[in-house]
Amino acid sequence: MQDGKGSRSPLRPSPESQRRSRLVVWLMIGAVVAVFMATTMLPDDSGDGISYPDFLDRVTGGSIVQGTYNNNSGSIKATAVDGTEYSSNGPLPLPDADTALINEHVPEFRYETPQTNFFLSIIPLLLPIGLLILFFWWMQRRAQGQMGSIMSIGRSRAKTYTTERPGTTFDDVAGYEGVKQEITEIVDFLKTPERFAEIGARVPKGVLLVGPPGTGKTLIAKAVAGEAGVPFLSVTGSDFMEMFVGVGASRVRDLFQSARKMGKAIIFIDEIDSIGRKRGAGLGGGHDEREQTLNQMLSEMDGFEGSEGIVMMAATNRPDILDPALLRPGRFDRQVVVPLPELADRFAILEVHIKGKRTAGDLDLNVVARGTPGMSGADLANLINEAALYAVREGDEEIAARHVELARDRVIMGQKRESLALTDDEKEAIAYHEAGHAVCAAVLPTADPLHKVTIIPSGMALGVTMQLPEEDRHIYRADYILDRLVVMFGGRIAEELVFGISSTGAADDLMRATALARSMVREWGMSREIGPMAWGSQNQVFLGEDLVQTRDYSDETARVIDEETERILREQQDRCRQTLTEYRHGLDLVARALLEHETISGEEVERLIAVSREGSPSGDATESAPSTDTEAEADPPPAAGNGSGAQADVPTPAA
């Protein structure tokens, strides 16, 4: 992506030129002062210096033929018979005896009283006065600069990208072909508006890019400007907010005035939710300055003054909190969803980020793309960079597949803490905990395919069981969710079966399992007692709406919800206990392998289970959404519930 530079007014010098001019002024002042000081401080005596008694001896001896005496300073300059010049300092005034002696032996001796230099005499007075004048001038310039900045505080801070610089095009945006096709008509309108005017078509004035962080919404907006060949004014929502009242609205007006002067332009506001939140929401009402800024933006987008040829684009990952007036037709009347990249999109993004890097022959981007579901474009860029760092750290000259594998583990699970000292009992408990997760994931029919199991502490977790899919999943069936609950209970039940007691290691598993079961009951209608009803509120507390609304179900329904959540959890816990009891020998083999090797692959887990079943594998792994089960570090409650954050979010069915 090519970064342009903001436009600058030709009447206002740049900060670099201002600094250079100030430096030149100070250098000139220093040079003048140095010259004046040199004229007064440098000695003007010439010839060989001799003492005054020595000078009198030479006069008495007749070796001095001529000389001068300065009545002001007492300096003496004399010339000998052989032409040698001498200098000395006599007393002030010269004694009469010495004067008679000199006049007797040196007939050509003169007594001078030179007039003092007027400029040199007033330098000691002018120098402090000049310094005071210079100080007050500098203070005045600073005050004028501050006043100028205050007077210009209402100007827009948007950066302008023009066609004079190489711009970003759709070729620079990997993947997202559907998104490109949806906003291509914006480009066509800016290039050839007469085609739309002939049949009376009106292009949307505003396009709102909605998607998770890191999906490339800003890059897509720049690509639209690059394809259309029009100026691109980029600003963030926070640039409109200042401590002064009315600054935000003034900057909005200045932004649209600048765009109108350009004729055709694209205004892009990143993170528009910072100023576009619902008005009048929150405790004590809304933020008045922010609301005035929003009102001015609404007026500029669809007010009395036309804005033909100006297209408004904005990006946010929180469209649910935007004001309805901002999303109505005539303003942001089109929303373009920029989702997390699919498999083909991830492959294209990886190809972009791998360019310019040395890669080994065993690195297959298709395999990497299949193993990184749920990652955004920014996550994939970070993954490749982490792999390159691993290659440099190990002294390799190429990025190999194992470097990408290490980088993925680092991104998903966190940095390995191999120096963490664990007792033998703790290692054994962690090994059986992770073995319980792994066995359940390997034998259940709809569970995610098992990728690897490790008992090396990573991030906040003491052990990790990672499951990765082979393709993306967009909806989740009830049997998959129930099997996922069984996998979550695998660590806790394994500890109970082997040691006969529970530990704090399952705290994070229980929290996520409870949240998943409650979503099944409240939001997804997967409860026999509740039926096809949903009570999941999507409103945010900070908007102030949930604080004034009553709960939309009774206390009796809340009790039924709690009972159904408990029933689902207990049933899946019993299923987990039955599964691990049936595969108890395989559980022991996997735990011993973890204690011996610390990390084993999913294929090795399936082989050990097959050995425990006398060579017949049990269960086929199906493809599903990404997931990793993590064991919480065994700290005292409630801190024991902290997990590693490596496991995927709770699955949500597609709308």
C-alpha positions in Angstrom: 0.0 0.0 0.0 1.4 3.3 -1.0 1.1 6.1 1.6 0.5 9.6 0.3 1.3 12.8 2.0 -1.1 15.4 3.2 -1.6 18.6 1.2 -0.1 21.8 2.5 -1.1 25.4 1.9 1.5 27.2 -0.4 1.2 30.3 1.8 2.3 28.6 4.9 6.0 27.5 5.2 6.7 24.0 6.2 8.1 23.3 9.7 11.4 22.3 8.2 11.8 25.7 6.4 10.8 27.5 9.6 13.5 25.6 11.6 16.1 26.4 9.0 15.2 30.1 9.0 15.4 30.3 12.8 18.8 28.6 12.7 20.2 31.1 10.1 19.0 34.0 12.2 20.7 32.7 15.3 23.9 32.0 13.4 24.1 35.5 12.0 23.5 37.0 15.5 26.3 34.8 16.9 28.7 35.8 14.1 28.1 39.5 14.7 28.7 39.2 18.5 31.8 37.1 17.9 33.3 39.8 15.5 32.7 42.6 18.0 34.1 40.6 20.9 37.2 39.7 18.9 37.9 43.3 18.1 38.0 44.2 21.7 39.6 41.1 23.2 42.3 40.3 20.7 45.7 41.8 21.5 47.0 44.5 19.1 50.6 44.4 20.3 53.3 43.5 17.8 57.0 42.8 18.2 59.0 41.0 20.9 57.7 41.6 24.3 60.1 42.9 26.9 59.8 44.2 30.4 59.7 47.9 31.2 63.1 47.8 33.1 64.6 46.0 30.2 63.2 48.7 27.9 64.9 51.4 30.0 68.2 49.5 29.9 68.1 49.3 26.1 67.2 53.1 26.0 70.2 53.9 28.2 72.4 51.7 26.1 71.5 53.5 22.9 70.0 50.5 21.1 66.5 52.2 20.7 66.3 54.6 17.9 62.5 55.4 17.9 59.3 54.5 19.6 55.8 55.6 20.8 54.1 55.7 24.1 50.2 55.3 24.5 49.0 57.8 27.1 45.8 55.8 27.5 47.0 52.3 27.9 50.7 52.7 28.8 51.8 50.4 25.9 55.2 51.1 24.4 56.3 50.2 20.9 60.0 50.6 20.1 62.4 50.0 17.2 66.1 49.0 17.7 69.1 50.0 15.7 69.0 46.7 13.8 65.4 47.1 13.0 64.0 44.8 15.7 60.7 45.9 17.1 59.9 45.6 20.8 56.7 46.0 22.8 56.3 46.7 26.5 53.9 48.2 29.0 54.9 51.2 31.1 53.4 52.8 34.1 50.5 55.3 33.9 51.4 58.1 34.0 55.0 57.9 32.9 57.4 59.2 35.6 59.2 62.5 34.8 62.6 60.9 35.3 61.8 58.1 32.8 60.4 60.7 30.4 63.6 62.8 30.6 65.8 59.6 30.1 63.8 58.6 27.1 63.9 62.0 25.5 67.6 62.3 26.1 68.6 59.0 24.4 65.7 58.6 21.9 65.1 61.8 20.0 62.4 60.3 17.8 60.2 59.1 20.7 56.5 60.2 20.5 53.8 60.4 23.1 50.3 59.6 21.6 46.8 59.9 23.0 44.5 58.0 20.5 40.8 58.6 20.4 38.6 55.6 21.5 36.3 53.9 18.9 32.8 55.0 19.5 31.3 51.7 18.4 33.7 49.7 20.5 32.8 51.8 23.5 29.1 51.3 23.3 29.2 47.5 22.6 29.1 46.7 26.4 25.9 48.8 26.5 24.3 47.6 23.3 24.9 43.9 23.8 22.6 43.4 26.8 20.0 45.7 25.3 20.1 43.7 22.0 19.7 40.5 23.9 16.6 41.8 25.7 15.1 43.0 22.4 15.8 39.6 20.8 14.2 37.8 23.8 11.0 39.9 23.5 10.9 39.3 19.7 11.2 35.6 20.3 8.4 35.7 22.8 6.2 37.6 20.4 6.8 35.1 17.6 5.8 32.2 20.0 2.6 34.0 21.0 1.7 34.7 17.4 2.3 31.0 16.6 0.1 29.9 19.4 -2.6 32.3 18.4 -2.3 31.1 14.8 -2.7 27.4 15.9 -5.7 28.3 18.0 -7.3 30.2 15.1 -6.7 27.2 12.8 -8.0 24.6 15.3 -11.2 24.4 13.3 -9.5 23.3 10.1 -9.8 19.7 9.0 -6.9 17.4 9.7 -7.7 15.1 6.7 -4.8 13.8 4.7 -5.2 14.2 0.9 -4.0 11.5 -1.5 -3.9 12.8 -5.1 -3.4 11.1 -8.4 0.1 12.6 -8.7 1.4 9.8 -6.4 1.2 6.1 -7.1 -2.1 5.0 -5.5 -3.5 1.8 -4.3 -5.7 -0.2 -6.7 -7.8 -3.4 -6.5 -4.8 -5.4 -7.6 -3.2 -4.5 -4.2 -6.1 -6.0 -2.3 -5.8 -9.8 -2.2 -9.1 -11.7 -2.2 -12.5 -10.2 -1.5 -13.7 -10.4 -5.1 -17.3 -10.1 -4.0 -16.5 -6.9 -2.0 -14.7 -5.4 -5.0 -17.5 -6.2 -7.3 -20.0 -4.5 -5.0 -18.2 -1.2 -4.8 -17.1 -1.2 -8.4 -20.1 1.0 -9.4 -18.7 3.7 -7.1 -15.6 3.7 -9.2 -17.6 3.8 -12.4 -19.7 6.7 -11.2 -16.6 8.8 -10.4 -15.0 8.0 -13.7 -18.1 8.4 -16.0 -20.9 10.1 -14.1 -22.7 10.9 -17.4 -23.6 7.2 -17.9 -25.7 7.3 -14.7 -27.1 10.7 -15.4 -28.6 9.6 -18.8 -31.0 7.3 -17.2 -31.5 9.2 -14.0 -29.7 6.7 -11.7 -28.4 8.0 -8.4 -25.3 6.4 -6.9 -25.2 6.0 -3.1 -23.8 9.0 -1.4 -22.3 7.0 1.4 -20.8 3.5 1.6 -20.2 2.0 5.1 -17.5 -0.8 5.2 -18.4 -3.2 8.1 -16.2 -6.0 9.3 -13.9 -7.2 12.0 -10.6 -5.5 12.8 -7.8 -6.3 10.4 -9.8 -7.3 7.4 -8.5 -4.4 5.2 -11.4 -1.9 5.2 -9.1 1.1 5.0 -7.1 -0.6 2.2 -10.2 -1.2 0.2 -11.3 2.4 0.5 -7.9 3.6 -0.7 -8.2 1.1 -3.6 -11.5 2.7 -4.6 -9.8 6.1 -4.8 -6.9 4.7 -6.7 -9.1 3.0 -9.3 -11.3 6.1 -9.7 -8.3 8.5 -10.0 -9.8 11.1 -7.8 -8.5 12.8 -4.6 -8.9 10.8 -1.4 -9.4 12.6 1.9 -8.6 10.3 4.8 -9.5 11.2 8.4 -10.2 9.3 11.6 -13.3 9.8 13.8 -11.2 10.9 16.7 -9.7 13.8 14.7 -12.9 15.7 15.1 -12.9 15.7 18.9 -11.1 18.5 20.8 -11.3 20.2 24.2 -12.9 23.3 22.6 -16.6 23.4 22.0 -17.6 23.5 18.3 -14.3 22.4 17.0 -15.7 19.0 15.7 -18.5 20.7 13.7 -16.1 23.3 12.3 -13.7 20.6 11.1 -16.6 18.7 9.4 -17.6 21.9 7.5 -14.0 22.5 6.5 -13.6 18.9 5.4 -16.6 19.1 3.0 -15.6 22.5 1.7 -12.2 21.1 0.8 -13.8 18.2 -1.0 -16.2 20.5 -2.9 -13.2 22.6 -4.2 -11.8 19.4 -5.7 -14.9 18.7 -7.7 -14.8 14.9 -7.4 -13.4 13.3 -4.3 -13.8 10.5 -1.8 -14.0 11.3 1.9 -13.0 8.4 4.1 -13.7 8.4 7.8 -12.0 5.5 9.7 -13.5 4.3 13.0 -16.7 6.4 12.5 -18.3 4.9 15.5 -16.3 7.3 17.7 -18.5 10.2 16.5 -21.4 8.3 15.0 -22.9 6.7 18.1 -26.5 6.9 19.0 -27.5 10.3 20.3 -29.0 10.6 23.7 -27.7 7.2 24.9 -25.6 6.4 27.9 -25.8 7.5 31.6 -26.7 11.1 31.9 -27.4 11.7 28.2 -24.9 11.8 25.4 -21.7 13.7 24.8 -22.9 17.1 23.6 -19.8 18.0 21.6 -19.8 14.6 19.9 -23.5 14.9 19.1 -23.0 18.4 17.6 -20.3 17.0 15.4 -22.6 14.2 14.3 -25.4 16.7 13.5 -23.1 18.7 11.3 -22.0 15.6 9.5 -25.6 14.6 8.9 -26.4 18.1 7.5 -23.4 18.1 5.2 -24.2 14.6 3.8 -27.8 15.4 3.0 -28.6 19.0 3.6 -29.6 22.0 1.6 -26.1 22.4 0.1 -25.5 19.8 -2.6 -22.5 17.5 -2.6 -22.6 16.1 -6.1 -19.4 14.2 -7.1 -18.4 13.6 -3.4 -18.7 10.0 -2.2 -18.5 9.3 1.5 -16.9 6.1 2.8 -16.5 5.0 6.3 -15.3 2.0 8.2 -16.3 0.5 11.5 -16.5 -2.8 13.3 -19.4 -1.7 15.4 -22.3 -0.9 13.1 -24.9 -1.8 15.8 -24.1 1.4 17.9 -24.3 3.9 15.0 -27.1 6.4 15.0 -30.1 5.4 12.8 -30.1 8.8 11.0 -26.5 8.1 9.8 -27.6 4.8 8.1 -30.8 6.0 6.4 -31.1 6.2 2.6 -29.4 9.4 1.3 -26.5 9.2 3.7 -24.8 5.9 4.4 -27.4 4.0 2.4 -25.2 1.1 1.5 -23.3 -1.3 3.8 -20.6 -3.5 2.4 -19.6 -6.3 4.7 -15.9 -7.1 4.7 -15.9 -10.5 6.5 -13.0 -12.6 7.7 -11.3 -14.1 4.6 -12.4 -17.5 3.3 -10.0 -20.2 2.3 -9.3 -18.8 -1.2 -9.0 -15.3 0.2 -6.5 -16.5 2.8 -4.4 -18.1 0.1 -4.3 -14.9 -2.0 -3.4 -12.8 1.1 -0.6 -15.2 2.0 0.7 -14.9 -1.5 0.9 -11.1 -1.2 2.7 -11.2 2.2 5.1 -14.0 1.2 6.5 -11.9 -1.8 10.0 -10.8 -1.3 10.8 -13.5 1.3 12.9 -16.6 0.7 10.8 -19.7 1.1 11.8 -23.4 1.3 10.4 -26.0 -1.0 8.3 -27.7 1.7 6.2 -24.5 2.4 2.8 -25.0 0.9 0.5 -22.0 1.2 -2.6 -24.1 0.6 -1.8 -26.1 3.7 -1.2 -22.8 5.6 -4.4 -21.3 4.4 -6.4 -24.4 5.5 -4.8 -24.3 8.9 -5.5 -20.6 9.6 -9.4 -20.3 9.6 -10.7 -17.3 11.4 -7.6 -15.2 10.9 -7.9 -11.8 9.3 -5.5 -10.3 6.8 -3.6 -8.6 9.6 -3.3 -11.9 11.4 -1.9 -13.6 8.3 0.6 -10.8 7.8 1.7 -11.2 11.4 1.9 -15.0 10.9 4.3 -14.7 8.0 6.4 -12.1 9.8 6.6 -14.4 12.9 7.7 -17.3 10.7 10.4 -15.1 9.2 11.6 -14.1 12.7 11.8 -17.8 13.7 13.9 -18.6 10.6 16.3 -15.8 11.4 16.4 -16.8 15.1 17.4 -20.4 14.1 20.0 -19.2 11.6 18.1 -20.4 8.5 18.1 -18.5 5.2 14.6 -19.6 4.1 11.2 -19.8 5.7 10.2 -23.5 6.0 6.9 -25.1 6.9 8.1 -25.8 10.4 8.7 -22.1 10.9 5.1 -21.3 9.9 3.9 -24.1 12.3 5.9 -22.5 15.1 4.6 -19.1 14.3 1.0 -20.4 14.2 1.4 -21.9 17.7 2.9 -18.7 18.9 0.0 -16.6 17.6 -2.7 -19.0 18.7 -1.4 -20.4 22.0 1.2 -17.8 23.1 4.9 -17.9 23.8 6.2 -21.2 25.2 7.3 -21.1 28.8 9.7 -24.0 28.8 11.5 -22.6 31.8 8.5 -23.0 34.0 9.3 -25.5 36.7 6.5 -28.1 37.4 6.5 -31.0 39.8 6.1 -34.6 38.6 2.6 -34.7 40.1 1.6 -31.5 38.2 3.1 -32.8 34.9 1.1 -36.1 35.3 -2.1 -34.2 36.1 -1.6 -31.9 33.1 -0.8 -34.9 30.8 -4.0 -36.8 31.8 -6.0 -33.5 31.5 -4.9 -32.9 27.9 -5.1 -36.6 27.1 -8.8 -36.5 28.1 -9.4 -33.6 25.7 -7.5 -35.3 23.0 -9.2 -38.7 23.3 -12.7 -37.2 23.2 -11.8 -35.1 20.2 -10.4 -38.1 18.4 -13.3 -40.5 19.0 -16.4 -38.3 18.8 -18.0 -38.4 15.3 -18.6 -34.7 14.8 -15.7 -33.2 16.8 -13.1 -31.0 15.2 -10.1 -32.9 13.7 -7.3 -33.2 16.3 -4.1 -31.4 15.2 -1.7 -31.7 18.1 -1.4 -32.0 21.9 1.2 -30.5 24.1 1.9 -30.2 27.8 4.6 -27.5 27.3 3.3 -24.3 29.1 2.3 -21.7 26.5 1.0 -18.3 27.2 -1.4 -18.6 30.2 -2.0 -22.3 29.7 -0.1 -25.2 31.2 -1.1 -27.5 28.3 -3.0 -27.2 25.0 -5.1 -29.5 22.8 -5.4 -28.0 19.4 -8.1 -28.8 16.8 -8.0 -27.5 13.3 -10.5 -27.9 10.4 -9.8 -28.6 6.8 -12.4 -26.2 5.5 -14.4 -23.3 6.8 -17.7 -23.8 8.7 -20.5 -21.2 8.7 -23.3 -22.9 10.6 -23.1 -25.2 13.6 -25.4 -28.2 14.2 -26.6 -29.2 17.6 -24.7 -32.5 17.6 -21.4 -30.6 16.8 -22.0 -28.2 19.8 -22.8 -31.1 22.1 -19.7 -33.0 21.1 -17.7 -29.8 21.7 -19.1 -29.7 25.2 -17.9 -33.3 25.7 -14.4 -32.3 24.6 -14.4 -29.4 27.0 -15.3 -31.8 29.9 -12.6 -34.2 28.8 -9.9 -32.8 31.0 -11.9 -32.6 34.2 -13.4 -36.1 33.8 -10.0 -37.6 33.0 -8.6 -36.2 36.3 -11.5 -37.6 38.2 -11.2 -41.1 36.7 -7.4 -41.3 37.2 -6.9 -39.4 40.5 -10.4 -39.5 42.0 -10.3 -35.8 42.6 -10.9 -32.6 40.7 -8.4 -29.6 40.3 -8.5 -26.0 39.3 -7.2 -26.8 35.9 -10.7 -27.1 34.4 -11.9 -23.6 35.5 -11.6 -22.1 32.0 -13.2 -25.2 30.4 -16.2 -24.9 32.8 -16.6 -21.2 32.1 -16.7 -21.7 28.3 -18.9 -24.7 28.5 -21.4 -22.9 30.6 -21.5 -19.9 28.2 -22.0 -22.3 25.3 -24.8 -24.2 26.9 -26.6 -21.0 28.0 -26.4 -19.8 24.4 -28.0 -23.0 23.3 -30.9 -22.4 25.6 -31.4 -18.7 25.4 -30.4 -17.8 21.9 -30.5 -20.8 19.6 -33.7 -22.6 20.6 -31.9 -25.9 21.3 -33.8 -26.7 24.5 -36.8 -29.1 24.8 -38.3 -27.2 27.7 -37.8 -23.6 26.4 -38.7 -24.4 22.8 -38.1 -22.1 19.8 -37.7 -18.9 21.7 -34.7 -16.6 22.0 -33.8 -14.0 24.7 -30.3 -13.0 23.8 -29.9 -9.3 24.1 -27.4 -7.7 21.7 -27.6 -4.2 23.2 -24.4 -2.8 24.8 -24.7 -1.6 28.4 -22.7 1.6 27.7 -25.5 2.7 25.3 -27.8 3.0 28.2 -30.6 1.0 26.7 -30.3 -2.1 28.9 -30.3 0.0 32.0 -33.9 1.3 31.4 -35.4 -1.8 29.8 -36.8 -4.6 31.9 -36.0 -8.2 31.3 -38.2 -9.7 28.6 -38.9 -13.0 30.5 -40.2 -13.9 33.9 -38.4 -15.2 36.9 -40.0 -18.6 36.2 -38.5 -18.6 32.7 -35.1 -17.6 34.2 -35.3 -20.6 36.5 -36.2 -22.9 33.6 -33.2 -21.5 31.6 -30.9 -22.2 34.5 -32.3 -25.7 34.8 -32.0 -26.5 31.1 -28.4 -25.2 31.1 -27.5 -27.4 34.0 -29.3 -30.4 32.4 -27.3 -30.0 29.1 -24.0 -29.7 31.0 -24.7 -32.7 33.2 -25.7 -34.9 30.2 -22.6 -34.1 28.3 -20.5 -34.6 31.4 -22.0 -38.1 31.7 -21.3 -38.7 28.0 -17.7 -37.6 28.5 -17.3 -40.0 31.5 -18.7 -42.9 29.5 -16.4 -42.1 26.5 -13.3 -41.9 28.6 -14.2 -45.0 30.6 -14.6 -46.9 27.3 -11.3 -45.6 26.1 -9.5 -45.8 29.4 -6.5 -47.7 28.0 -6.1 -45.2 25.2 -6.2 -42.4 27.7 -3.3 -44.0 29.6 -1.3 -44.5 26.4 -1.8 -40.9 25.3 -0.9 -39.5 28.8 2.3 -41.6 28.9 3.3 -40.4 25.4 2.8 -36.8 26.5 4.9 -37.3 29.6 7.7 -38.9 27.4 7.6 -36.5 24.4 5.6 -33.5 25.7 4.1 -32.8 22.3 2.4 -35.4 20.0 0.4 -35.0 16.8 -3.2 -35.8 16.2 -2.2 -38.8 14.0 -0.2 -40.2 16.9 -3.2 -39.9 19.3 -5.4 -41.8 16.8 -2.7 -44.5 16.5 -2.5 -44.9 20.2 -6.2 -45.2 20.5 -6.3 -47.8 17.7 -3.6 -49.8 19.5 -5.7 -49.7 22.7 -8.7 -51.0 20.8 -6.6 -53.9 19.3 -6.0 -52.1 16.0 -9.5 -50.9 15.2 -9.8 -47.1 15.1 -12.9 -45.7 16.8 -14.7 -42.8 15.2 -14.0 -40.6 12.2 -13.1 -37.0 12.6 -15.2 -34.6 10.6 -14.3 -31.2 9.3 -15.6 -28.3 11.4 -14.7 -24.9 12.8 -11.3 -24.2 14.4 -11.0 -24.9 18.1 -8.3 -25.5 20.7 -9.0 -26.6 24.2 -6.7 -25.1 26.9 -6.1 -26.0 30.5 -6.0 -23.1 32.9 -3.0 -22.6 35.0 -3.5 -24.1 38.5 -3.5 -20.9 40.5 -5.7 -20.4 43.6 -9.3 -19.5 42.8 -10.6 -17.4 41.2 -7.4 -16.7 39.2 -7.4 -20.4 38.2 -10.1 -19.7 35.6 -7.7 -17.8 33.4 -7.2 -19.6 30.1 -4.7 -19.2 27.4 -7.1 -17.5 25.0 -6.1 -20.0 22.3 -9.5 -21.6 21.9 -11.8 -20.3 19.2 -14.8 -18.2 20.1 -18.1 -19.8 20.9 -19.7 -20.8 17.6 -22.6 -18.7 16.5 -25.0 -19.9 13.8 -25.3 -17.9 10.7 -28.1 -15.4 10.4 
